[in-house]
Amino acid sequence: MTSSLKAVHTRAPKVVTIAELEADPHGVFKRHRGSGPFIQRDDGVYLAIRASEVNSLLNDELASQVEPEVTQVHGLTKGALFNLCNNAMLTSTGAKYGAWRATLVGHLLSA
């Protein structure tokens, strides 16, 4: 486990509202950068606020792709947004992602 993920388990991150982030994201990151590697939105989502943590998360075995289950966590079980998240390439994993990638590569090669 990287030091970034260990930090999130040993110290509670500062909680910020989505409204604060929407109003001044750079200011929020700047204010909280010294308090730890992460902040937490009031809806429970964690955000890495320093480049070094983002880089370490990209290579950590405990960090993973956001999968379609995230829609269910937020109470979305049907509708357009649910369908988008459950069928999009960026939220697919495994065989479903492989099928998307093969389709895209095939399309690019035939163009």
DRENFIPA-913491 format. One line per 8 residues: for each residue x, y, z of N, C-alpha, C. Coordinates in nm, 2 decimals, padded with zeros to 4 digits, always signed. Layout:
N
X/Y/Z/X/Y/Z/X/Y/Z | ...
//
This chain:
111
+00.09/-00.12/+00.00/+00.00/+00.00/+00.00/+00.09/+00.12/+00.00 | +00.05/+00.22/-00.08/+00.14/+00.34/-00.09/+00.11/+00.43/+00.04 | +00.21/+00.52/+00.06/+00.19/+00.61/+00.18/+00.07/+00.69/+00.17 | +00.02/+00.73/+00.04/-00.10/+00.81/+00.03/-00.22/+00.73/+00.08 | -00.23/+00.61/+00.05/-00.35/+00.53/+00.10/-00.34/+00.50/+00.24 | -00.22/+00.48/+00.29/-00.20/+00.47/+00.44/-00.25/+00.59/+00.51 | -00.22/+00.71/+00.46/-00.26/+00.83/+00.52/-00.41/+00.84/+00.53 | -00.48/+00.80/+00.43/-00.63/+00.81/+00.44/-00.69/+00.72/+00.54
-00.62/+00.61/+00.58/-00.66/+00.52/+00.68/-00.63/+00.56/+00.82 | -00.53/+00.65/+00.84/-00.49/+00.69/+00.97/-00.53/+00.83/+01.01 | -00.58/+00.91/+00.92/-00.63/+01.04/+00.96/-00.75/+01.08/+00.87 | -00.85/+01.12/+00.94/-00.97/+01.16/+00.87/-00.95/+01.28/+00.78 | -00.99/+01.28/+00.66/-00.97/+01.39/+00.57/-01.07/+01.51/+00.61 | -01.03/+01.63/+00.57/-01.12/+01.74/+00.59/-01.24/+01.72/+00.49 | -01.36/+01.75/+00.54/-01.48/+01.74/+00.46/-01.52/+01.88/+00.41 | -01.54/+01.88/+00.28/-01.58/+02.01/+00.21/-01.71/+01.98/+00.14
-01.78/+02.09/+00.12/-01.91/+02.08/+00.05/-01.89/+02.08/-00.10 | -01.98/+02.02/-00.17/-01.98/+02.03/-00.32/-01.99/+02.17/-00.36 | -02.08/+02.25/-00.29/-02.10/+02.39/-00.33/-01.96/+02.47/-00.32 | -01.88/+02.44/-00.21/-01.75/+02.51/-00.20/-01.66/+02.47/-00.31 | -01.66/+02.35/-00.35/-01.58/+02.30/-00.46/-01.62/+02.36/-00.59 | -01.75/+02.37/-00.62/-01.80/+02.43/-00.74/-01.77/+02.58/-00.75 | -01.78/+02.65/-00.63/-01.75/+02.79/-00.63/-01.61/+02.83/-00.65 | -01.52/+02.75/-00.59/-01.37/+02.78/-00.59/-01.29/+02.66/-00.57
-01.28/+02.57/-00.67/-01.21/+02.45/-00.66/-01.06/+02.47/-00.63 | -00.99/+02.56/-00.69/-00.85/+02.58/-00.67/-00.83/+02.64/-00.53 | -00.91/+02.72/-00.49/-00.90/+02.78/-00.35/-00.92/+02.67/-00.25 | -01.01/+02.58/-00.27/-01.04/+02.47/-00.17/-00.91/+02.38/-00.16 | -00.86/+02.35/-00.28/-00.74/+02.26/-00.28/-00.63/+02.33/-00.21 | -00.61/+02.46/-00.24/-00.50/+02.53/-00.18/-00.51/+02.54/-00.03 | -00.63/+02.57/+00.02/-00.65/+02.58/+00.17/-00.63/+02.45/+00.24 | -00.66/+02.34/+00.17/-00.65/+02.21/+00.24/-00.53/+02.12/+00.21
-00.44/+02.17/+00.12/-00.33/+02.10/+00.07/-00.23/+02.06/+00.19 | -00.22/+02.15/+00.28/-00.13/+02.12/+00.40/-00.19/+02.03/+00.50 | -00.32/+02.00/+00.50/-00.38/+01.92/+00.60/-00.38/+01.77/+00.57 | -00.33/+01.73/+00.45/-00.32/+01.59/+00.42/-00.34/+01.57/+00.27 | -00.32/+01.44/+00.23/-00.32/+01.42/+00.08/-00.46/+01.42/+00.02 | -00.57/+01.41/+00.10/-00.70/+01.40/+00.05/-00.80/+01.49/+00.12 | -00.91/+01.52/+00.05/-01.02/+01.59/+00.11/-01.14/+01.50/+00.08 | -01.25/+01.51/+00.15/-01.37/+01.43/+00.13/-01.48/+01.53/+00.10
-01.55/+01.50/-00.01/-01.67/+01.58/-00.04/-01.78/+01.54/+00.06 | -01.88/+01.63/+00.08/-01.99/+01.60/+00.17/-02.08/+01.48/+00.13 | -02.06/+01.43/+00.00/-02.13/+01.31/-00.04/-02.05/+01.18/-00.02 | -01.93/+01.20/+00.04/-01.85/+01.08/+00.07/-01.74/+01.05/-00.03 | -01.73/+01.12/-00.14/-01.63/+01.10/-00.24/-01.49/+01.16/-00.19 | -01.39/+01.08/-00.20/-01.25/+01.13/-00.17/-01.19/+01.19/-00.29 | -01.11/+01.30/-00.27/-01.04/+01.37/-00.38/-00.89/+01.38/-00.34 | -00.80/+01.33/-00.42/-00.66/+01.36/-00.40/-00.63/+01.50/-00.44
-00.56/+01.57/-00.35/-00.54/+01.72/-00.38/-00.40/+01.76/-00.41 | -00.31/+01.66/-00.41/-00.17/+01.69/-00.45/-00.13/+01.60/-00.56 | -00.05/+01.65/-00.66/+00.00/+01.57/-00.77/+00.07/+01.44/-00.73 | +00.15/+01.44/-00.62/+00.22/+01.32/-00.58/+00.12/+01.21/-00.54 | +00.01/+01.25/-00.48/-00.09/+01.15/-00.44/-00.16/+01.09/-00.56 | -00.19/+01.18/-00.65/-00.26/+01.13/-00.78/-00.17/+01.03/-00.85 | -00.04/+01.06/-00.86/+00.06/+00.97/-00.92/+00.07/+00.84/-00.85 | +00.07/+00.84/-00.72/+00.09/+00.72/-00.64/-00.04/+00.63/-00.65
-00.16/+00.70/-00.66/-00.28/+00.62/-00.67/-00.29/+00.55/-00.81 | -00.23/+00.61/-00.91/-00.24/+00.55/-01.04/-00.16/+00.42/-01.04 | -00.07/+00.40/-00.95/+00.01/+00.27/-00.94/-00.02/+00.19/-00.82 | -00.13/+00.22/-00.75/-00.16/+00.14/-00.63/-00.25/+00.03/-00.65 | -00.22/-00.09/-00.61/-00.31/-00.21/-00.63/-00.45/-00.19/-00.56 | -00.46/-00.11/-00.46/-00.59/-00.09/-00.39/-00.68/+00.01/-00.46 | -00.62/+00.09/-00.55/-00.70/+00.19/-00.63/-00.75/+00.12/-00.75 | -00.88/+00.15/-00.79/-00.93/+00.09/-00.90/-01.02/+00.18/-00.98
-01.05/+00.14/-01.10/-01.14/+00.21/-01.19/-01.27/+00.23/-01.12 | -01.33/+00.35/-01.14/-01.47/+00.37/-01.09/-01.56/+00.28/-01.18 | -01.63/+00.19/-01.12/-01.71/+00.10/-01.20/-01.86/+00.14/-01.19 | -01.94/+00.08/-01.27/-02.09/+00.12/-01.27/-02.16/+00.11/-01.13 | -02.10/+00.03/-01.04/-02.16/+00.02/-00.91/-02.17/+00.16/-00.84 | -02.09/+00.25/-00.88/-02.10/+00.38/-00.82/-02.23/+00.45/-00.83 | -02.30/+00.41/-00.94/-02.44/+00.47/-00.96/-02.53/+00.42/-00.85 | -02.52/+00.29/-00.82/-02.60/+00.23/-00.71/-02.58/+00.29/-00.58
-02.45/+00.32/-00.55/-02.41/+00.38/-00.42/-02.49/+00.51/-00.40 | -02.51/+00.58/-00.51/-02.58/+00.71/-00.51/-02.73/+00.70/-00.53 | -02.78/+00.58/-00.53/-02.92/+00.56/-00.54/-02.98/+00.56/-00.69 | -02.89/+00.55/-00.79/-02.93/+00.55/-00.92/-02.94/+00.40/-00.97 | -03.07/+00.36/-01.00/-03.09/+00.22/-01.04/-03.15/+00.21/-01.18 | -03.19/+00.32/-01.24/-03.25/+00.32/-01.37/-03.24/+00.46/-01.43 | -03.27/+00.47/-01.56/-03.27/+00.61/-01.62/-03.15/+00.63/-01.71 | -03.15/+00.75/-01.77/-03.04/+00.78/-01.86/-02.90/+00.79/-01.80
-02.89/+00.85/-01.68/-02.76/+00.86/-01.62/-02.71/+00.72/-01.58 | -02.80/+00.64/-01.53/-02.76/+00.50/-01.49/-02.71/+00.42/-01.62 | -02.79/+00.44/-01.73/-02.75/+00.37/-01.85/-02.62/+00.42/-01.90 | -02.59/+00.55/-01.90/-02.47/+00.60/-01.94/-02.35/+00.54/-01.86 | -02.36/+00.54/-01.73/-02.25/+00.49/-01.64/-02.23/+00.34/-01.66 | -02.34/+00.27/-01.68/-02.33/+00.12/-01.69/-02.28/+00.08/-01.83 | -02.29/+00.17/-01.93/-02.25/+00.12/-02.07/-02.14/+00.20/-02.13 | -02.08/+00.29/-02.05/-01.97/+00.37/-02.11/-01.83/+00.30/-02.10
-01.75/+00.33/-02.19/-01.61/+00.27/-02.20/-01.53/+00.31/-02.07 | -01.54/+00.43/-02.03/-01.46/+00.47/-01.92/-01.50/+00.41/-01.78 | -01.62/+00.36/-01.77/-01.66/+00.30/-01.65/-01.68/+00.15/-01.66 | -01.62/+00.09/-01.77/-01.63/-00.05/-01.79/-01.50/-00.11/-01.75 | -01.50/-00.24/-01.71/-01.38/-00.32/-01.67/-01.39/-00.45/-01.73 | -01.28/-00.53/-01.73/-01.28/-00.67/-01.77/-01.32/-00.68/-01.92 | -01.41/-00.79/-01.94/-01.45/-00.82/-02.08/-01.53/-00.71/-02.14 | -01.61/-00.64/-02.07/-01.69/-00.53/-02.12/-01.59/-00.42/-02.17
-01.49/-00.39/-02.10/-01.39/-00.29/-02.14/-01.32/-00.34/-02.27 | -01.28/-00.46/-02.26/-01.21/-00.52/-02.38/-01.29/-00.51/-02.51 | -01.42/-00.54/-02.49/-01.51/-00.53/-02.61/-01.51/-00.38/-02.66 | -01.52/-00.29/-02.57/-01.52/-00.15/-02.61/-01.39/-00.11/-02.68 | -01.28/-00.15/-02.62/-01.15/-00.12/-02.68/-01.14/-00.18/-02.82 | -01.17/-00.31/-02.83/-01.16/-00.37/-02.96/-01.25/-00.30/-03.07 | -01.37/-00.26/-03.03/-01.45/-00.19/-03.12/-01.39/-00.06/-03.16 | -01.33/+00.02/-03.07/-01.27/+00.15/-03.10/-01.15/+00.13/-03.18
-01.06/+00.03/-03.15/-00.94/+00.01/-03.22/-00.98/-00.03/-03.37 | -01.07/-00.12/-03.38/-01.12/-00.16/-03.51/-01.17/-00.05/-03.60 | -01.24/+00.04/-03.53/-01.30/+00.16/-03.60/-01.18/+00.25/-03.65 | -01.09/+00.27/-03.56/-00.97/+00.36/-03.59/-00.89/+00.30/-03.70 | -00.87/+00.17/-03.70/-00.78/+00.10/-03.80/-00.85/+00.10/-03.94 | -00.98/+00.10/-03.94/-01.06/+00.10/-04.07/-01.08/+00.24/-04.13 | -01.05/+00.34/-04.05/-01.07/+00.48/-04.10/-00.97/+00.53/-04.19
//
